[in-house]
Amino acid sequence: MALYVMKFGGSSVGDTERMQRVARRVVEKQDEGHRVMVVVSAMGDTTDDLIDQAKLLNNDPPLREMDMLMTTGEQISIALLSIAIHQLGRKAMSFTGWQAGFRTEPVHGKARITDIDPKRVLRALEEGNIVIVAGFQGMTEDGEITTFGRGGSDTTAVALAAATSADYCEIYTDVDGIYSTDPRIVKNARKLEAISYDEMLELANLGAAVLHPRAVEYAKHHQVRLVVRSSFNHNEGTVVKEEVKMEQGVVVSGIAYDKNVARISIVGVSHVPGVLAKVFGSLAEAKIDVDIIVQSGITDGKADFSFTVALSDRERALQVLEGIRGELPYEEITSEDNLVKVSIVGAGMVSHPGVAAQMFDVISKEGVNIKMVSTSEIKVSCVIEAGKLNEVVKALHTAYGLDTESQVFVGGPQDRR
């Protein structure tokens, strides 16, 4: 008898009909003789609706109060799913993140898990219950409610699987598994039977929404057996694991994109030791992640450099830079949005020269300028203007031989929690 963690995102529990479908799916797993824990997100657009309501009252709502507000969405989902399972004649118990033992660092909006004490959920399992846990949330040692940020329910599921030594962690979404790119853009995208933790982590960090980066990190660190599959059918999904045998001739495994990108440029800063440390140290203290960094030429002892941050962090980043202007004089700061970061990922790239050059050529033939570039052993990323994103992704997908004959079925809006 195996122990499964099954995670269902917002579109999978988007209304009562879908909630009932999930309840039946969970009961089927128990009928197979397994013990089952379920992690769910808020229903449908609940979280976005709550954010919209908060911003009608205050355009810059306090992060603490936003955590208090947004965790209510998951609490509705867990209770309704438990009620639906009881209607099917089975025992079920729902738990908030903190009731399930999730402890986090004292950061609102994107807290990291520091510890999990799963004794309550394990006791409920031993009593024959299907256990249902609210995703995306935890509590600090001081009793403050926190959230894990977008994609946090994936992290909840993987962390719960690790803490309880579950045999499998299944992430249910609206597509059959992990594809070579977003099937909403490329209808003949290739479904991957398996992908390595490292490749999946790169894709997730680069914008692929099917799994959250922290969830993949957690799975890799704790060797959680992770499967991504559809909540709308029973097709085999994609397995995420340590090593995957490379398919003959396939150098690039996937293409990801991230629209949540802004570029900030600092012009005319003194070219002296410690400048970059001051700038990026200040941003780090404000919990702002920086991605690509490019320094331009030096003129008369002055340097220019640019970097990218999440579009949602742009205003805070500009405030941080304005705050250090007295210590670090510069001529001006500019920022740019309407950008997208397009990336190719593949373990085979390390031994195949010319992959980046091919990417640059494909993008140029679409009439698009490349603004910034970042590389690693298994990925190349280009920041471009967002206007021709779909054309660029389709062209790259074809150029790297990833097109298939079959069409992808997409069940509904993509789960991002």
C-alpha positions, 0 to 999 in steps of 0.5 A: 500500500503506497502513500500518494500526495496528489496536488490539484491546482485552481482550474482543477477545482474551479467549480463544484462540478470539477471539485466532484471530479477531483473527489472521485479521482481521489477516492479511486486512488484510495480504492486501489489500496493506497493511502492518500493526501491531497493538496489543493489551491484556491478555486479558479480565479479566487486569488486574482479576485481577492487581489483585485478587491484589495487593490480597490481599497488600497493600491499598495496593500500591506503584505501581511494583510494580503497573506491573511486575505489570500490564504482564505481561498485555499481554506474554502477549497479544502473544506469543500473537497472534504465535504465532497469526499464525505458525500462519496461515503469516505472519511476525510479531514482538511487542514490549513498549512499551519495545522499540517505543520508547515513552519516558514521564515518571517517573510510575507508574500514569498516565504520559504519553508523552514520545517514541517511537523506532519504528526497531525496529518499522519495521525489522520491517515492512520485513522483511515482519513483522506487528508486534504491540505491547503497549499501555498501557506504556512506560519512563522514561529511567532504565529504569523500567517505566510504564503509561498508566492505563485506556484506555492501549492506545488511546493506544499505538495512536494514538501509534504511528500518529503516530510511523510516519506510518500512514495509518489507526488503527483501534480495534476494540471490541465495538460497530460504532462510536461511539454517541450513548450507551452501548448497554447502557443505550439499546438503540436508541442512534444510531450516528454515521457521523462525530464531530469530535475536539472532540466525541469528546474531550468525550465521552471525558473525560466517561466514554464508554469507547469511546476514551481522552481522551489517545488523542483528544488525540493524534489531534487534535494529530497529525491521525491518521485514526482509525476505531472499528469492531467486531472481531466483524463487518466493518461500517463504523465511526465516523470521528473527524476535524477537522470534521463536518457537523452533521445537521439538527435534531440539537443534542446528539450524545451522552450520556456518564456517569462513575461514577468520581466523588467529591465533597469539600467543605471547610467554613469556610475563611478567605476570603482570597487564595491559598486556592484556589491552595494547595488545588488546587496541593497536589492537582496536585502529588500528580497528582490531577485535579480536575474541577468546582469550586463555591464556596458563600456567604461567612459571617463571612469563612469560605467553603465550596467543593466539588469532584469528583475520581475516586473512585479518587483520593478517599482520596489527596485527603483525605490531601493536604488533611489534610496542609495543614491546619496551613497552611490551617485549616478547620472540616471536610472531608466526602466523598460517593460513590455519585455519577455525572456525566451529560453531554450533548455537541454542537457545535450547543449553542453556537448553541441557547439552552435546551439546558441548561434542557431537561436540568435539566427532564428530570432533575427529572422523573425525581425526581433532584436535581442536586448540581453543574453544569459547562458549556462551549461544547459540553457540560453536565454534572450530578453526580447520585446514581447510583441512577437513572442508567439512567432519566436517560440514557434520558430525555435520549436521547429528549428530544434526539431521538437514539432510532432504530428499530434495535437495537444489537448488542454483542459482549461486555464493553466494552474499557477498555484 
